Amino acid sequence: VQLVETGGGLVQAGGSLRLSCATSARTFSNYEMGWYRQPPGKECEERVFVASIMGRGGGTSYADSVKGRFLVSLDTVNNALSLQMNNLKPEETDIYYCRFENTASQVVSFGRGTQVVVSP
């Protein structure tokens, strides 16, 4: 599955950004979809979980640090995964990646990432 993230940028602390992940997938029931972030200087294996949503049932999960501020959603009409990020903090400056995992085959795909910079 192909994934392309957009929506990153520069925002002041307390501001909001909405990330979007366009996907070549057309059915979502076999996927767990989510967002991860990679701190500077860290390897891809050290990416940090942010939020996820199940294609079957729509259940969501969030890192404790973003609960109440971030919202993950799936647009099945436009085949896109989104992450609404509110009240952003400077320590959340990272590259954000869209991640799809096929729950049957356990094949994992990442996009190329989008940079988020939160200024103090």
KEBA-320390 format. One line per 8 residues: number of its first residue (from 1); their letters; for each residue x, y, z of N, C-alpha, C. Coordinates in nm, 4 decimals, decimal comma. Layout:
BEGIN
NUM = A = X/Y/Z/X/Y/Z/X/Y/Z; ...
END
This chain:
BEGIN
1 = VQLVETGG = 0,0843/-0,1174/0,0000/0,0000/0,0000/0,0000/0,0891/0,1241/0,0000; 0,0492/0,2223/-0,0812/0,1252/0,3467/-0,0909/0,0652/0,4499/0,0031; 0,1530/0,5255/0,0705/0,1094/0,6249/0,1676/0,1839/0,7553/0,1432; 0,1120/0,8680/0,1415/0,1738/0,9986/0,1215/0,1159/1,0960/0,2233; 0,2036/1,1457/0,3114/0,1608/1,2397/0,4152/0,1729/1,3837/0,3675; 0,0804/1,4659/0,4103/0,0854/1,6097/0,3877/0,0326/1,6797/0,5126; 0,0537/1,8113/0,5178/-0,0059/1,8904/0,6242/0,0888/1,9368/0,7313; 0,2140/1,8929/0,7261/0,3085/1,9396/0,8245/0,3431/2,0859/0,8022
9 = GLVQAGGS = 0,4167/2,1436/0,8968/0,4562/2,2829/0,8835/0,5023/2,3398/1,0149; 0,5090/2,4719/1,0171/0,5541/2,5453/1,1357/0,4334/2,6077/1,2046; 0,4243/2,5876/1,3352/0,3142/2,6435/1,4120/0,3660/2,6848/1,5494; 0,3064/2,7856/1,6068/0,3450/2,8278/1,7419/0,2846/2,7334/1,8452; 0,3479/2,7258/1,9595/0,2949/2,6446/2,0687/0,1513/2,6864/2,0981; 0,0667/2,5871/2,1177/-0,0745/2,6133/2,1393/-0,1573/2,6113/2,0120; -0,0909/2,6089/1,8990/-0,1600/2,6087/1,7712/-0,2025/2,4701/1,7280; -0,2580/2,4635/1,6069/-0,3120/2,3383/1,5538/-0,2590/2,3100/1,4143
17 = LRLSCATS = -0,2517/2,1828/1,3832/-0,2211/2,1362/1,2478/-0,3068/2,0134/1,2203; -0,3347/1,9923/1,0929/-0,4071/1,8721/1,0512/-0,3226/1,7985/0,9488; -0,2794/1,6784/0,9842/-0,2025/1,5950/0,8932/-0,2979/1,5046/0,8163; -0,2620/1,4768/0,6916/-0,3414/1,3871/0,6097/-0,2501/1,2839/0,5451; -0,3012/1,1625/0,5285/-0,2267/1,0539/0,4667/-0,3110/0,9962/0,3548; -0,2729/1,0253/0,2314/-0,3415/0,9665/0,1162/-0,2915/0,8248/0,0961; -0,3838/0,7332/0,0672/-0,3456/0,5929/0,0549/-0,4013/0,5308/-0,0712; -0,3293/0,4318/-0,1227/-0,3764/0,3572/-0,2380/-0,4744/0,2483/-0,1966
25 = ARTFSNYE = -0,4858/0,2233/-0,0674/-0,5816/0,1229/-0,0198/-0,7236/0,1681/-0,0508; -0,8096/0,0717/-0,0836/-0,9493/0,1027/-0,1148/-1,0447/0,0348/-0,0184; -0,9959/-0,0628/0,0528/-1,0739/-0,1231/0,1601/-0,9885/-0,1204/0,2856; -1,0525/-0,1049/0,4009/-0,9760/-0,0777/0,5219/-1,0018/-0,1755/0,6353; -1,0891/-0,2710/0,6153/-1,1262/-0,3591/0,7251/-1,0105/-0,4461/0,7735; -0,9102/-0,4692/0,6901/-0,7971/-0,5527/0,7287/-0,6759/-0,4728/0,7765; -0,6956/-0,3439/0,8044/-0,5822/-0,2609/0,8428/-0,5997/-0,2002/0,9814; -0,4870/-0,1882/1,0491/-0,4747/-0,0965/1,1613/-0,3922/0,0207/1,1090
33 = MGWYRQPP = -0,4445/0,1411/1,1212/-0,3819/0,2589/1,0617/-0,3480/0,3584/1,1705; -0,2342/0,4226/1,1545/-0,1974/0,5125/1,2615/-0,0897/0,6118/1,2252; -0,0502/0,6853/1,3264/0,0524/0,7879/1,3149/0,1626/0,7639/1,4178; 0,2852/0,7782/1,3713/0,4028/0,7675/1,4562/0,4882/0,8912/1,4326; 0,5742/0,9215/1,5290/0,6682/1,0309/1,5089/0,8098/0,9843/1,5394; 0,9039/1,0475/1,4709/1,0444/1,0086/1,4844/1,1243/1,1284/1,5302; 1,1767/1,1229/1,6527/1,2575/1,2340/1,7030/1,3869/1,2486/1,6242; 1,4431/1,3680/1,6234/1,5699/1,3904/1,5520/1,6806/1,3001/1,6042
41 = GKECEERV = 1,7558/1,2447/1,5134/1,8678/1,1612/1,5520/1,8324/1,0174/1,5841; 1,7046/0,9867/1,5818/1,6608/0,8504/1,6117/1,6420/0,7712/1,4831; 1,6556/0,6397/1,4954/1,6368/0,5516/1,3812/1,4879/0,5207/1,3652; 1,4540/0,4657/1,2487/1,3130/0,4386/1,2213/1,2550/0,3362/1,3188; 1,3400/0,2490/1,3717/1,2907/0,1505/1,4680/1,2496/0,2150/1,5993; 1,2906/0,3416/1,6187/1,2613/0,4118/1,7432/1,1453/0,5091/1,7299; 1,0685/0,4944/1,6238/0,9531/0,5801/1,6083/0,8556/0,5601/1,7228; 0,7902/0,6682/1,7601/0,7033/0,6708/1,8776/0,5576/0,6725/1,8343
49 = FVASIMGR = 0,4788/0,5871/1,8956/0,3353/0,5789/1,8658/0,2650/0,7079/1,9070; 0,1749/0,7543/1,8201/0,0947/0,8727/1,8497/-0,0530/0,8353/1,8610; -0,1067/0,7737/1,7555/-0,2499/0,7414/1,7548/-0,2764/0,6363/1,6479; -0,3868/0,5614/1,6649/-0,4232/0,4620/1,5642/-0,5742/0,4438/1,5600; -0,6186/0,3838/1,4492/-0,7597/0,3536/1,4309/-0,7708/0,2209/1,3582; -0,8658/0,1377/1,4009/-0,8856/0,0079/1,3384/-0,9818/0,0211/1,2208; -0,9459/-0,0413/1,1089/-1,0351/-0,0375/0,9941/-1,1642/-0,1127/1,0192; -1,1559/-0,2183/1,0983/-1,2756/-0,2937/1,1338/-1,3211/-0,2477/1,2711
57 = GGGTSYAD = -1,4329/-0,1797/1,2750/-1,4886/-0,1341/1,4022/-1,4595/0,0105/1,4353; -1,3499/0,0650/1,3815/-1,3204/0,2062/1,4038/-1,2656/0,2413/1,5403; -1,2256/0,1404/1,6191/-1,1713/0,1713/1,7505/-1,0425/0,2511/1,7409; -1,0253/0,3463/1,8324/-0,9078/0,4327/1,8305/-0,8238/0,4135/1,9556; -0,6973/0,4511/1,9432/-0,6034/0,4439/2,0546/-0,5097/0,5631/2,0437; -0,4720/0,6171/2,1609/-0,3858/0,7358/2,1633/-0,2751/0,7191/2,2660; -0,1603/0,7796/2,2365/-0,0569/0,7919/2,3383/-0,1119/0,8799/2,4504; -0,0736/0,8504/2,5732/-0,1259/0,9261/2,6877/-0,1002/1,0759/2,6719
65 = SVKGRFLV = 0,0135/1,1106/2,6137/0,0534/1,2511/2,6059/-0,0342/1,3330/2,5120; -0,1100/1,2666/2,4237/-0,1902/1,3413/2,3251/-0,3404/1,3264/2,3471; -0,3792/1,2450/2,4439/-0,5219/1,2253/2,4685/-0,5901/1,3579/2,5002; -0,7035/1,3803/2,4354/-0,7784/1,5025/2,4552/-0,7340/1,6173/2,3653; -0,6202/1,6016/2,2973/-0,5703/1,7080/2,2089/-0,5657/1,6652/2,0619; -0,5418/1,5374/2,0379/-0,5289/1,4858/1,9019/-0,6499/1,3990/1,8692; -0,6869/1,3972/1,7400/-0,7978/1,3140/1,6950/-0,7601/1,2463/1,5634; -0,7650/1,1133/1,5623/-0,7356/1,0370/1,4411/-0,8669/0,9966/1,3765
73 = SLDTVNNA = -0,8716/1,0068/1,2432/-0,9955/0,9718/1,1732/-0,9639/0,9166/1,0355; -1,0603/0,8411/0,9816/-1,0450/0,7786/0,8507/-1,1558/0,8264/0,7595; -1,1199/0,8780/0,6437/-1,2155/0,9220/0,5420/-1,2171/0,8158/0,4323; -1,3179/0,7301/0,4348/-1,3228/0,6204/0,3384/-1,3705/0,6663/0,2010; -1,4270/0,7842/0,1924/-1,4687/0,8381/0,0622/-1,3458/0,8849/-0,0153; -1,2578/0,9562/0,0539/-1,1378/1,0101/-0,0103/-1,0132/0,9261/0,0141; -1,0305/0,8108/0,0807/-0,9184/0,7194/0,1058/-0,8022/0,7908/0,1737; -0,8316/0,8530/0,2857/-0,7288/0,9296/0,3562/-0,7439/0,9133/0,5066
81 = LSLQMNNL = -0,6307/0,9061/0,5716/-0,6232/0,9025/0,7174/-0,5799/1,0406/0,7643; -0,6413/1,0900/0,8695/-0,6079/1,2240/0,9172/-0,5694/1,2219/1,0648; -0,4951/1,3252/1,1034/-0,4623/1,3463/1,2440/-0,4778/1,4944/1,2731; -0,5793/1,5291/1,3491/-0,5994/1,6662/1,3931/-0,5230/1,6857/1,5223; -0,4311/1,7811/1,5218/-0,3462/1,8045/1,6377/-0,3735/1,9437/1,6923; -0,4198/1,9501/1,8149/-0,4519/2,0776/1,8787/-0,3611/2,1019/1,9986; -0,3470/2,2294/2,0344/-0,2654/2,2674/2,1502/-0,1268/2,2027/2,1438; -0,0608/2,2202/2,0310/0,0691/2,1577/2,0093/0,1754/2,2145/2,1026
89 = KPEETDIY = 0,2732/2,1310/2,1359/0,3808/2,1673/2,2270/0,5144/2,1621/2,1537; 0,6111/2,2430/2,1942/0,7418/2,2432/2,1253/0,8086/2,1060/2,1229; 0,7891/2,0274/2,2275/0,8526/1,8947/2,2321/0,7894/1,7970/2,1332; 0,6817/1,8375/2,0661/0,6200/1,7521/1,9650/0,6727/1,7825/1,8244; 0,7766/1,8612/1,8177/0,8480/1,8843/1,6922/0,9166/1,7549/1,6496; 0,8741/1,7005/1,5365/0,9264/1,5730/1,4880/0,8828/1,5550/1,3429; 0,9305/1,4475/1,2831/0,8741/1,4029/1,1559/0,7633/1,3033/1,1897; 0,6466/1,3246/1,1302/0,5300/1,2398/1,1566/0,5063/1,1474/1,0371
97 = YCRFENTA = 0,4847/1,0199/1,0698/0,4697/0,9168/0,9671/0,3338/0,8500/0,9783; 0,2758/0,8242/0,8644/0,1552/0,7434/0,8534/0,1977/0,5967/0,8450; 0,1268/0,5112/0,9149/0,1612/0,3689/0,9206/0,0354/0,2851/0,8988; 0,0450/0,1906/0,8061/-0,0627/0,0939/0,7847/-0,0084/-0,0448/0,8142; -0,0805/-0,1223/0,8937/-0,0458/-0,2615/0,9172/-0,1605/-0,3501/0,8744; -0,1321/-0,4437/0,7833/-0,2322/-0,5420/0,7434/-0,2435/-0,6441/0,8559; -0,3580/-0,6496/0,9180/-0,3721/-0,7340/1,0364/-0,3733/-0,8832/1,0028; -0,3941/-0,9161/0,8754/-0,3911/-1,0576/0,8359/-0,2483/-1,1024/0,8058
105 = SQVVSFGR = -0,1757/-1,0247/0,7256/-0,0398/-1,0629/0,6866/0,0673/-1,0028/0,7754; 0,0282/-0,9014/0,8559/0,1199/-0,8277/0,9431/0,2258/-0,7510/0,8648; 0,1990/-0,7244/0,7383/0,2883/-0,6396/0,6600/0,2639/-0,4944/0,7012; 0,3730/-0,4232/0,7254/0,3666/-0,2843/0,7709/0,4215/-0,1928/0,6625; 0,3500/-0,0831/0,6379/0,3951/0,0173/0,5429/0,3978/0,1530/0,6109; 0,5012/0,2297/0,5803/0,5130/0,3678/0,6274/0,5168/0,4613/0,5077; 0,4669/0,5835/0,5278/0,4878/0,6876/0,4297/0,6263/0,7481/0,4472; 0,6532/0,8558/0,3758/0,7849/0,9177/0,3822/0,7927/1,0263/0,4884
113 = GTQVVVSP = 0,6792/1,0576/0,5497/0,6803/1,1498/0,6619/0,6541/1,2943/0,6235; 0,6110/1,3694/0,7240/0,5911/1,5130/0,7077/0,6423/1,5826/0,8329; 0,7158/1,6919/0,8140/0,7823/1,7594/0,9261/0,6849/1,8515/0,9983; 0,6820/1,8394/1,1291/0,6057/1,9300/1,2148/0,7037/2,0039/1,3052; 0,6966/2,1369/1,3036/0,7819/2,2195/1,3890/0,6929/2,3078/1,4745; 0,7080/2,2965/1,6057/0,6294/2,3762/1,6990/0,7251/2,4718/1,7695; 0,7081/2,5999/1,7445/0,7971/2,7004/1,8054/0,7446/2,7418/1,9429; 0,8353/2,7778/2,0329/0,7927/2,8165/2,1692/0,7063/2,9418/2,1697
END
